[in-house]
Amino acid sequence: MITGGASGIGLGLTERFILDGNTVIICGRRESALIEASTKLPSVITRQVDLSDEAERLALFEWVKTAHPDLNVLVNNAGIQNWMSVDDPKFLEKTKNEIVTNIEAPLHLTHLFVQLPQLTTVINVTSGLSFAPFAKVPVYSATKAFFHSFTWSLRHLLKPKGIEVIELIPPALNTDLGGKGLHDHAPPVSEFIVSIFEQLKEGKDELTFESSESRSKASAEELKNYFRLMHPEN
């Protein structure tokens, strides 16, 4: 099951998993995006759900437990990104939305889905911004740093259960994350997906691409330099 699987990275993952012969469930808030995905990929199973709502997360789990008890992979991909400053009139509202979607929802889903007897793998989608934040998306960067840290702990906690935990660490890609046109300069999702699946075949549990690879291995001083490069006015 891939959260946010109807667009962007989620859709790229969905396409490739189906190509490799897997049955894939995708869920998301926008019915139109789910319909578009199912038209493109007739075998995909869709479920409309607002992951920011605890009751809907619980309902999603109960549906999967009953209808698809053989689910073996959970991909925590859904996320939102707000470009904003701390003096934004809607800063607190946007912050709460990002925290519930990017942190609370995947943690809750993980807690629920590890109860499935067939689950073997959890894939958490973090970000290159987990390591060096971009100040124009301050809360998004912080949520991904949180999720990166949690993923390390989760890998240790689930090892006795035989559940593998994989961190997928994308750089900026040409998606609509944060708003249309903001990432038009970035590499296409297709190239990212090819690299990710090559790394999966190699058995890696931290999957990176281009700039996210160097950031994930950078020293503290190198990360400070990354931050300076992203914010030349400072």
LOVEX-457920 format. One record per residue (C-alpha): residue number from 0; residue in three letters; x, y, z. Coordinates in steps of 0.02 Angstrom, whole numbers. Layout:
# LOVEX-457920
<NUM; 'ala'; <X; Y; Z>>
...
END
This chain:
# LOVEX-457920
<0; 'met'; <0; 0; 0>>
<1; 'ile'; <65; 170; -50>>
<2; 'thr'; <-3; 326; 33>>
<3; 'gly'; <-12; 473; -85>>
<4; 'gly'; <8; 349; -226>>
<5; 'ala'; <-92; 440; -359>>
<6; 'ser'; <36; 574; -401>>
<7; 'gly'; <220; 621; -397>>
<8; 'ile'; <339; 498; -316>>
<9; 'gly'; <194; 391; -257>>
<10; 'leu'; <129; 366; -433>>
<11; 'gly'; <304; 327; -496>>
<12; 'leu'; <323; 193; -363>>
<13; 'thr'; <149; 125; -402>>
<14; 'glu'; <188; 108; -587>>
<15; 'arg'; <352; 17; -555>>
<16; 'phe'; <283; -101; -422>>
<17; 'ile'; <141; -149; -540>>
<18; 'leu'; <265; -171; -684>>
<19; 'asp'; <359; -293; -573>>
<20; 'gly'; <201; -396; -548>>
<21; 'asn'; <141; -331; -381>>
<22; 'thr'; <-37; -294; -325>>
<23; 'val'; <-39; -113; -267>>
<24; 'ile'; <-161; -15; -159>>
<25; 'ile'; <-151; 174; -165>>
<26; 'cys'; <-241; 296; -55>>
<27; 'gly'; <-261; 484; -53>>
<28; 'arg'; <-380; 629; -25>>
<29; 'arg'; <-416; 680; -205>>
<30; 'glu'; <-542; 568; -292>>
<31; 'ser'; <-498; 644; -461>>
<32; 'ala'; <-316; 594; -442>>
<33; 'leu'; <-364; 417; -391>>
<34; 'ile'; <-479; 400; -541>>
<35; 'glu'; <-343; 464; -656>>
<36; 'ala'; <-219; 340; -584>>
<37; 'ser'; <-339; 193; -599>>
<38; 'thr'; <-377; 241; -780>>
<39; 'lys'; <-191; 238; -818>>
<40; 'leu'; <-160; 81; -713>>
<41; 'pro'; <-318; -27; -719>>
<42; 'ser'; <-252; -156; -595>>
<43; 'val'; <-221; -30; -456>>
<44; 'ile'; <-336; -35; -304>>
<45; 'thr'; <-388; 137; -242>>
<46; 'arg'; <-455; 201; -77>>
<47; 'gln'; <-505; 380; -45>>
<48; 'val'; <-450; 433; 129>>
<49; 'asp'; <-399; 591; 220>>
<50; 'leu'; <-245; 535; 316>>
<51; 'ser'; <-251; 691; 426>>
<52; 'asp'; <-408; 618; 506>>
<53; 'glu'; <-373; 486; 640>>
<54; 'ala'; <-543; 403; 616>>
<55; 'glu'; <-510; 384; 429>>
<56; 'arg'; <-340; 308; 463>>
<57; 'leu'; <-420; 181; 577>>
<58; 'ala'; <-554; 144; 448>>
<59; 'leu'; <-420; 120; 315>>
<60; 'phe'; <-330; -7; 424>>
<61; 'glu'; <-490; -103; 464>>
<62; 'trp'; <-531; -110; 277>>
<63; 'val'; <-358; -174; 233>>
<64; 'lys'; <-360; -300; 376>>
<65; 'thr'; <-524; -371; 310>>
<66; 'ala'; <-508; -352; 122>>
<67; 'his'; <-319; -369; 100>>
<68; 'pro'; <-247; -463; 249>>
<69; 'asp'; <-99; -521; 143>>
<70; 'leu'; <-30; -344; 129>>
<71; 'asn'; <159; -357; 150>>
<72; 'val'; <228; -182; 112>>
<73; 'leu'; <177; -13; 182>>
<74; 'val'; <247; 141; 94>>
<75; 'asn'; <227; 300; 197>>
<76; 'asn'; <240; 425; 54>>
<77; 'ala'; <99; 552; 76>>
<78; 'gly'; <157; 724; 127>>
<79; 'ile'; <124; 909; 106>>
<80; 'gln'; <243; 1054; 87>>
<81; 'asn'; <205; 1236; 125>>
<82; 'trp'; <317; 1378; 68>>
<83; 'met'; <297; 1506; 207>>
<84; 'ser'; <377; 1619; 335>>
<85; 'val'; <345; 1627; 522>>
<86; 'asp'; <249; 1791; 497>>
<87; 'asp'; <129; 1709; 375>>
<88; 'pro'; <-49; 1745; 440>>
<89; 'lys'; <-91; 1560; 421>>
<90; 'phe'; <75; 1496; 487>>
<91; 'leu'; <1; 1397; 633>>
<92; 'glu'; <-138; 1322; 527>>
<93; 'lys'; <-15; 1268; 392>>
<94; 'thr'; <106; 1203; 523>>
<95; 'lys'; <-28; 1094; 602>>
<96; 'asn'; <-76; 1024; 432>>
<97; 'glu'; <104; 978; 392>>
<98; 'ile'; <136; 899; 561>>
<99; 'val'; <-20; 792; 558>>
<100; 'thr'; <7; 736; 378>>
<101; 'asn'; <196; 716; 378>>
<102; 'ile'; <221; 650; 554>>
<103; 'glu'; <64; 596; 647>>
<104; 'ala'; <-16; 503; 502>>
<105; 'pro'; <133; 393; 452>>
<106; 'leu'; <175; 354; 633>>
<107; 'his'; <-5; 303; 667>>
<108; 'leu'; <-14; 199; 508>>
<109; 'thr'; <149; 113; 551>>
<110; 'his'; <84; 72; 725>>
<111; 'leu'; <-72; -3; 649>>
<112; 'phe'; <-1; -96; 499>>
<113; 'val'; <141; -183; 590>>
<114; 'gln'; <1; -283; 671>>
<115; 'leu'; <-33; -368; 504>>
<116; 'pro'; <44; -543; 510>>
<117; 'gln'; <104; -536; 329>>
<118; 'leu'; <190; -367; 338>>
<119; 'thr'; <375; -383; 296>>
<120; 'thr'; <427; -207; 244>>
<121; 'val'; <397; -25; 290>>
<122; 'ile'; <463; 108; 170>>
<123; 'asn'; <469; 285; 238>>
<124; 'val'; <490; 428; 115>>
<125; 'thr'; <591; 567; 195>>
<126; 'ser'; <692; 700; 101>>
<127; 'gly'; <864; 770; 68>>
<128; 'leu'; <799; 915; 173>>
<129; 'ser'; <804; 797; 322>>
<130; 'phe'; <990; 836; 331>>
<131; 'ala'; <1002; 1019; 277>>
<132; 'pro'; <839; 1119; 284>>
<133; 'phe'; <774; 1242; 156>>
<134; 'ala'; <711; 1394; 252>>
<135; 'lys'; <569; 1430; 130>>
<136; 'val'; <490; 1266; 186>>
<137; 'pro'; <540; 1271; 370>>
<138; 'val'; <409; 1156; 443>>
<139; 'tyr'; <416; 1031; 300>>
<140; 'ser'; <605; 1019; 322>>
<141; 'ala'; <583; 992; 510>>
<142; 'thr'; <450; 858; 486>>
<143; 'lys'; <564; 762; 369>>
<144; 'ala'; <709; 775; 493>>
<145; 'phe'; <592; 704; 625>>
<146; 'phe'; <536; 563; 509>>
<147; 'his'; <717; 523; 465>>
<148; 'ser'; <761; 506; 649>>
<149; 'phe'; <605; 402; 683>>
<150; 'thr'; <649; 286; 539>>
<151; 'trp'; <817; 246; 618>>
<152; 'ser'; <732; 198; 781>>
<153; 'leu'; <594; 103; 690>>
<154; 'arg'; <723; -3; 598>>
<155; 'his'; <797; -55; 766>>
<156; 'leu'; <627; -83; 848>>
<157; 'leu'; <557; -192; 709>>
<158; 'lys'; <711; -297; 679>>
<159; 'pro'; <657; -430; 808>>
<160; 'lys'; <492; -445; 714>>
<161; 'gly'; <582; -476; 550>>
<162; 'ile'; <508; -319; 472>>
<163; 'glu'; <629; -225; 360>>
<164; 'val'; <628; -35; 368>>
<165; 'ile'; <687; 59; 214>>
<166; 'glu'; <713; 247; 203>>
<167; 'leu'; <684; 325; 34>>
<168; 'ile'; <773; 494; 28>>
<169; 'pro'; <727; 596; -127>>
<170; 'pro'; <803; 762; -177>>
<171; 'ala'; <693; 895; -259>>
<172; 'leu'; <605; 812; -407>>
<173; 'asn'; <493; 877; -544>>
<174; 'thr'; <328; 857; -453>>
<175; 'asp'; <191; 975; -393>>
<176; 'leu'; <245; 960; -211>>
<177; 'gly'; <227; 1132; -132>>
<178; 'gly'; <139; 1201; -287>>
<179; 'lys'; <139; 1188; -476>>
<180; 'gly'; <296; 1247; -562>>
<181; 'leu'; <405; 1261; -407>>
<182; 'his'; <508; 1108; -452>>
<183; 'asp'; <505; 1115; -642>>
<184; 'his'; <695; 1130; -642>>
<185; 'ala'; <719; 967; -546>>
<186; 'pro'; <756; 792; -614>>
<187; 'pro'; <607; 689; -674>>
<188; 'val'; <527; 560; -560>>
<189; 'ser'; <560; 425; -689>>
<190; 'glu'; <749; 436; -671>>
<191; 'phe'; <731; 433; -482>>
<192; 'ile'; <623; 277; -486>>
<193; 'val'; <747; 182; -595>>
<194; 'ser'; <886; 220; -473>>
<195; 'ile'; <781; 176; -321>>
<196; 'phe'; <734; 4; -387>>
<197; 'glu'; <914; -33; -432>>
<198; 'gln'; <960; 4; -251>>
<199; 'leu'; <817; -104; -187>>
<200; 'lys'; <886; -249; -288>>
<201; 'glu'; <1055; -219; -207>>
<202; 'gly'; <974; -239; -36>>
<203; 'lys'; <1005; -62; 25>>
<204; 'asp'; <898; 9; 166>>
<205; 'glu'; <938; 193; 131>>
<206; 'leu'; <894; 242; -47>>
<207; 'thr'; <961; 406; -115>>
<208; 'phe'; <974; 498; -280>>
<209; 'glu'; <1091; 634; -342>>
<210; 'ser'; <1104; 773; -211>>
<211; 'ser'; <1017; 673; -75>>
<212; 'glu'; <1158; 545; -82>>
<213; 'ser'; <1292; 672; -40>>
<214; 'arg'; <1186; 754; 94>>
<215; 'ser'; <1150; 590; 180>>
<216; 'lys'; <1338; 559; 195>>
<217; 'ala'; <1393; 738; 232>>
<218; 'ser'; <1483; 798; 388>>
<219; 'ala'; <1410; 933; 499>>
<220; 'glu'; <1519; 1065; 417>>
<221; 'glu'; <1472; 1005; 243>>
<222; 'leu'; <1288; 1018; 289>>
<223; 'lys'; <1315; 1196; 347>>
<224; 'asn'; <1391; 1232; 177>>
<225; 'tyr'; <1239; 1155; 91>>
<226; 'phe'; <1128; 1270; 193>>
<227; 'arg'; <1233; 1421; 144>>
<228; 'leu'; <1224; 1374; -39>>
<229; 'met'; <1034; 1364; -29>>
<230; 'his'; <1025; 1533; 58>>
<231; 'pro'; <1156; 1643; -26>>
<232; 'glu'; <1076; 1803; 38>>
<233; 'asn'; <1133; 1751; 214>>
END
